[in-house]
Amino acid sequence: MVSARSARTWPICTAINEREGCVMPQGPEGAAGVFRAEVRSVTPIAEGMVRVVFGGDGLRGFSSTGVGDEYVRLHFPPRGQRSVDVPSPEAMWTSSDGGGVSDKRTYTIRSVDPTHCEIAIDFVMHGDGLAVRWVRQAVPGDAVALNAPTGLYRPPIDVQWQLLFADATGLPAVCRIIEQSPPTVRTRAVVEVASPRHVPALASARRPEVTWMYGGNGHGRSRLEQAVREAELPAGPGYVWVAGETSMLRAVRKYLRHERKLPASAYKAVGYWNFAADEYRARLAALDPATRVWLESALDGDGDEEAQTDEYVARLESLGL
Ligand SMILES: Cc1cc2nc3c(=O)[nH]c(=O)nc-3n(C[C@H](O)[C@H](O)[C@H](O)COP(=O)(O)OP(=O)(O)OC[C@H]3O[C@@H](n4cnc5c(N)ncnc54)[C@H](O)[C@@H]3O)c2cc1C
């Protein structure tokens, strides 16, 4: 789960912004921090993965953090409609009906093209959720809303090596992190996709630093946790970045933090999706108001972020979530 805290600007992001950030030419909706993005093209890039390129005047003023795993929330139109009203920035973090049925989903910005004022997002196609349903019928001219991006990838400033582990949903971020990393940082990535046909024929996905595993992704048991446990961590300042299904990610985070005892600066483990997501959202929405308020604010504030996450996850698990 991505918290409101994640929306802060972190010092390393600022450093990366200055080097690699990019701002689209300013447009009317930039000031609000929520943008209207029009579909330019819809292209399958592998089995089960579709790239949607968004552009249009509404994206003017969209400012990339330049961080490799930067993500936005996408607000989709109601069923049967081809466009959205642009909501307020606050509304991007809530469900339109105030309950568990959200019309927003979180996606990585795979690439930014400031010259043409365009961004690309790679959608993993699975099940019949809101986002996937929308992609299946998307055509040029359709529109979504999205908010300003946030990045979580924050390697130590003197990083010498990095290990990236992800399922298909983390592949866009893995590719972008690899493309943006200086050659002096030794990088290894392990990516789990459903089958060899699910590997995109893109240069960054085919680079020698990427090892492919097949399975997981809702098609079978994931072996990512095992891959993280078996990985040898080189000496020197390094970084482990992991993205995938949430329950697996919780186990990975516990391993890195409590068994390997890595400092918080040396890893980031982010849950990207949930099994039985609708059921999960409904159970969250059915919690008593005090518990919901606690969960919504548990990761805010200036305390020790990882200690707060420990407490937050323990509370979720005690609630059976
Ligand atoms: C920071 C961040 C970045 C992300 N970046 C990307 C990205 O670049 N590309 C991308 O495709 N996803 C990305 N995701 C994951 C994406 O937000 C979820 O997969 C989301 O749940 C998809 O929404 P949906 O409406 O299609 O399905 P939902 O309505 O959420 O779920 C419908 C059904 O599909 C299942 N499901 C959901 N996601 C998956 C999955 N990945 N594999 C198998 N079954 C699934 C659910 O368990 C449920 O049964 C990211 C998530 C986060 C937090």
The ligand as an SDF file (V2000), in Angstrom:
LIG
                    3D

 53 58  0  0  0  0  0  0  0  0999 V2000
    3.6370    2.3860   -6.6400 C   0  0  0  0  0  0  0  0  0  0  0  0
    2.8930    1.4400   -7.5770 C   0  0  0  0  0  0  0  0  0  0  0  0
    3.2400    1.3660   -8.9090 C   0  0  0  0  0  0  0  0  0  0  0  0
    2.5570    0.4960   -9.7820 C   0  0  0  0  0  0  0  0  0  0  0  0
    2.9270    0.4550  -11.1010 N   0  0  0  0  0  0  0  0  0  0  0  0
    2.2750   -0.3890  -11.9410 C   0  0  0  0  0  0  0  0  0  0  0  0
    2.6250   -0.4200  -13.3500 C   0  0  0  0  0  0  0  0  0  0  0  0
    3.4580    0.3450  -13.8260 O   0  0  0  0  0  0  0  0  0  0  0  0
    1.9570   -1.3210  -14.1250 N   0  0  0  0  0  0  0  0  0  0  0  0
    0.9740   -2.1520  -13.6250 C   0  0  0  0  0  0  0  0  0  0  0  0
    0.3980   -2.9450  -14.3940 O   0  0  0  0  0  0  0  0  0  0  0  0
    0.6500   -2.1270  -12.3150 N   0  0  0  0  0  0  0  0  0  0  0  0
    1.2580   -1.2570  -11.4780 C   0  0  0  0  0  0  0  0  0  0  0  0
    0.8960   -1.2240  -10.1550 N   0  0  0  0  0  0  0  0  0  0  0  0
   -0.1020   -2.2020   -9.6790 C   0  0  0  0  0  0  0  0  0  0  0  0
   -1.5460   -1.7900   -9.9490 C   0  0  0  0  0  0  0  0  0  0  0  0
   -1.8330   -0.5820   -9.2560 O   0  0  0  0  0  0  0  0  0  0  0  0
   -2.4660   -2.9260   -9.4390 C   0  0  0  0  0  0  0  0  0  0  0  0
   -2.2200   -4.1140  -10.1230 O   0  0  0  0  0  0  0  0  0  0  0  0
   -3.9300   -2.5620   -9.4990 C   0  0  0  0  0  0  0  0  0  0  0  0
   -4.5990   -3.3270   -8.5370 O   0  0  0  0  0  0  0  0  0  0  0  0
   -4.5700   -2.8190  -10.8520 C   0  0  0  0  0  0  0  0  0  0  0  0
   -5.8920   -2.3700  -10.8020 O   0  0  0  0  0  0  0  0  0  0  0  0
   -7.1160   -3.1250  -11.5120 P   0  0  0  0  0  0  0  0  0  0  0  0
   -8.2580   -2.1760  -11.4100 O   0  0  0  0  0  0  0  0  0  0  0  0
   -6.7210   -3.6360  -12.8410 O   0  0  0  0  0  0  0  0  0  0  0  0
   -7.3950   -4.3940  -10.6150 O   0  0  0  0  0  0  0  0  0  0  0  0
   -8.0640   -4.4540   -9.1640 P   0  0  0  0  0  0  0  0  0  0  0  0
   -9.4660   -3.9410   -9.2010 O   0  0  0  0  0  0  0  0  0  0  0  0
   -7.1630   -3.8380   -8.1680 O   0  0  0  0  0  0  0  0  0  0  0  0
   -8.1210   -6.0170   -8.9440 O   0  0  0  0  0  0  0  0  0  0  0  0
   -8.9640   -6.8570   -9.7300 C   0  0  0  0  0  0  0  0  0  0  0  0
   -8.4770   -8.2980   -9.6110 C   0  0  0  0  0  0  0  0  0  0  0  0
   -7.2100   -8.4080  -10.2560 O   0  0  0  0  0  0  0  0  0  0  0  0
   -6.2360   -8.9080   -9.3440 C   0  0  0  0  0  0  0  0  0  0  0  0
   -4.9750   -8.2210   -9.6170 N   0  0  0  0  0  0  0  0  0  0  0  0
   -4.6890   -6.9070   -9.4290 C   0  0  0  0  0  0  0  0  0  0  0  0
   -3.4390   -6.6420   -9.8260 N   0  0  0  0  0  0  0  0  0  0  0  0
   -2.9240   -7.8130  -10.2760 C   0  0  0  0  0  0  0  0  0  0  0  0
   -1.6850   -8.1810  -10.8330 C   0  0  0  0  0  0  0  0  0  0  0  0
   -0.7150   -7.3020  -11.0100 N   0  0  0  0  0  0  0  0  0  0  0  0
   -1.4990   -9.4510  -11.2020 N   0  0  0  0  0  0  0  0  0  0  0  0
   -2.4790  -10.3760  -11.0540 C   0  0  0  0  0  0  0  0  0  0  0  0
   -3.6950  -10.0760  -10.5340 N   0  0  0  0  0  0  0  0  0  0  0  0
   -3.9100   -8.8200  -10.1550 C   0  0  0  0  0  0  0  0  0  0  0  0
   -6.7770   -8.5980   -7.9640 C   0  0  0  0  0  0  0  0  0  0  0  0
   -6.3240   -9.5100   -6.9990 O   0  0  0  0  0  0  0  0  0  0  0  0
   -8.2680   -8.7140   -8.1590 C   0  0  0  0  0  0  0  0  0  0  0  0
   -8.6770  -10.0340   -8.0220 O   0  0  0  0  0  0  0  0  0  0  0  0
    1.5250   -0.3350   -9.2860 C   0  0  0  0  0  0  0  0  0  0  0  0
    1.1600   -0.2330   -7.9310 C   0  0  0  0  0  0  0  0  0  0  0  0
    1.8210    0.6290   -7.0880 C   0  0  0  0  0  0  0  0  0  0  0  0
    1.4130    0.7190   -5.6420 C   0  0  0  0  0  0  0  0  0  0  0  0
  1  2  1  0
  2  3  1  0
  2 52  2  0
  3  4  2  0
  4  5  1  0
  4 50  1  0
  5  6  2  0
  6  7  1  0
  6 13  1  0
  7  8  2  0
  7  9  1  0
  9 10  1  0
 10 11  2  0
 10 12  1  0
 12 13  2  0
 13 14  1  0
 14 15  1  0
 14 50  1  0
 15 16  1  0
 16 17  1  0
 16 18  1  0
 18 19  1  0
 18 20  1  0
 20 21  1  0
 20 22  1  0
 22 23  1  0
 23 24  1  0
 24 25  2  0
 24 26  1  0
 24 27  1  0
 27 28  1  0
 28 29  2  0
 28 30  1  0
 28 31  1  0
 31 32  1  0
 32 33  1  0
 33 34  1  0
 33 48  1  0
 34 35  1  0
 35 36  1  0
 35 46  1  0
 36 37  1  0
 36 45  1  0
 37 38  2  0
 38 39  1  0
 39 40  1  0
 39 45  2  0
 40 41  1  0
 40 42  2  0
 42 43  1  0
 43 44  2  0
 44 45  1  0
 46 47  1  0
 46 48  1  0
 48 49  1  0
 50 51  2  0
 51 52  1  0
 52 53  1  0
M  END
$$$$
